[in-house]
Amino acid sequence: MGELVNSFPDFTGSFGDKRIDKRAGEALAKLTYGRSSSIRQVTESEAEQKSFYRLFNNESFSEQAIEQSIIKRCSELCAGRHLLCIQDTTEFNLSRQQGRIQPYSGLGTTSNADILGFMLHSSLTVDATSAHALGFSSIKLWERKEGSPDRHQRNYQKQPIEHKESYKWISAAEQSANLLGAAKCITIVADRESDIYDLLVWADGEKKHLLIRSNHNRSIANGNNLTDYLNSLPVMHTYTLSICGDVRKEIKKRTAQMNLKWSIVVLKKTKRTKAAAPVNQQMYVVEAKEQHPSKGIYWRLLTSHPVTTSEQAMQIISWYKQRWHIEQIHRLLKTEGFRIERSQLEQGWAIRKLTMLAMMATLRILQMMLAYDDENEQVLDEVFDQDQQQCLRMINKQLEGNTEKQKNTAKQNTLKWATWIIARLGGWKGYKSQRKPGPIVLQKGLSKFYNMFEGWRIYQSFTKDVSTP
């Protein structure tokens, strides 16, 4: 069997210095093992701690080189697949660290001029058929310069799209399309902020597709607008939607009754769109609306995929719901997981590079969370290498009990099988009656597994040396 490909990057040759390449791999491993963005917590000695600080402050260890290593790994998994490239933006608030972080070192203002931090726009790649998370096809970090003119001072609305921050949606789509050229096709999935005419005309309906949430009541070619036209259509399908409770957002768990409509529409070019853009753009619109509550769920989705049946409309809804994946990645980077906003690094550039490595560590957590309910059985090769798989098999034998309830019933060599092991190491009991393992349990389990794996690898190396004549 050849070398297995997993979603973690190979830094060999990435930074022009073998020592930096090696240290970058060690830093990624420590972040994954240690479940923290604190260099002090994940390192084992003062010497190692200092070497990591030097790494993140080294200009050769650049954002661009880190990004290229990460997205290259994703491209190796894309051949022949239909891929969802799920875009989203988040910001990191480092105002509490303002007195410690060096000024003008990669931080600025965010959406609020009083907040010190930086922005992250990324594109998470997910297999459209299996819903397996494969990696990232685009990553961009930036800061808004302190004291720079605001939107009104720059006459933002009249600026070319290429000069606007919103160009990030188009740029990420183009980068993803170029990177994932071996894919069968890609679909850009994004929220309402991406409802830009220049992005709508980017899709070709063959290799490049779009699925975005509509934000504007756009004019259509029949002289109507989207809202009035959809209101004139009859309900074409109904379905139920389970709403998960969220204490943070004061959302109660419930089941919503949804009405579904769909149609082909021809959108008219807006006045601010560049002259070279087509006058009209044909799209399909899918509307999912809760039946009774006045402020219930309402999605109006625009897509380049044909929608003429209820099955196709429900597929569009299913694909859009996977935006949750990238929101979970951002959440793990901040609150429940790596707590980037509490990093003790003293340069903004260093914190930004730390964030990029932490994205790969959070990806592995997400992959295992998805694997627990996975019916398509993501292969283990996409996440763990051969040595790690051998170690997992040995641990599984120790964790399984004598009764059927205590057995790992997932198919061996699938990620779901490995997730059961990792969750058990994290303190989960393994009973089906239990709540499924969450991100914190999986983080703890991963940390314990990697510590065990390091010991196992040392033992394997030792026994090999002893047996060698």
Buried (B, 14 or more C-beta within 10 A) or exposed (E): EEEBEBBBBBBEEBBEBEEBBEBBBBBBBBBBBBBBBBBEEBBEEEEBBEBBBEBBBBEEBBBEBBBBBBBBBBBBBBEEBBBBBBBBBBBBBBBEBEEEBBEEBBBBBBEEEEBBBBBBBBBBBBBBEBBBBBBBBBBBBBBBEEEEEEEEEEEBEEBEBEEBBBBBBBBBBBBBBEBBEEBBBBBBBBBEBBBBBBBBBBBEBEEBBBBBBBBBEBBBEEEBBBEEBBEEEEEBBEBEBEBEEEEEEEEEEEEBEBBBBBBEBEBBBBEEBEEEBEEBBEBBBBBBBBEEEEEEEEBBBBBBBEBEEBEBBBBBBEBBEBBEBBBBBBBBBBEBBBBBBEBBBBBBBBBBBBBBBBBBBBBBBBBBBBBBEBEBBBBBBBBBBEEBBBBBBEBBEEBBEEEEEEBBEBEEBBBBBBBBBBBBBBEBEBEEEEEEBBBBBBBBBBBBBBEBBEEBBEEEEEEEEEEEE
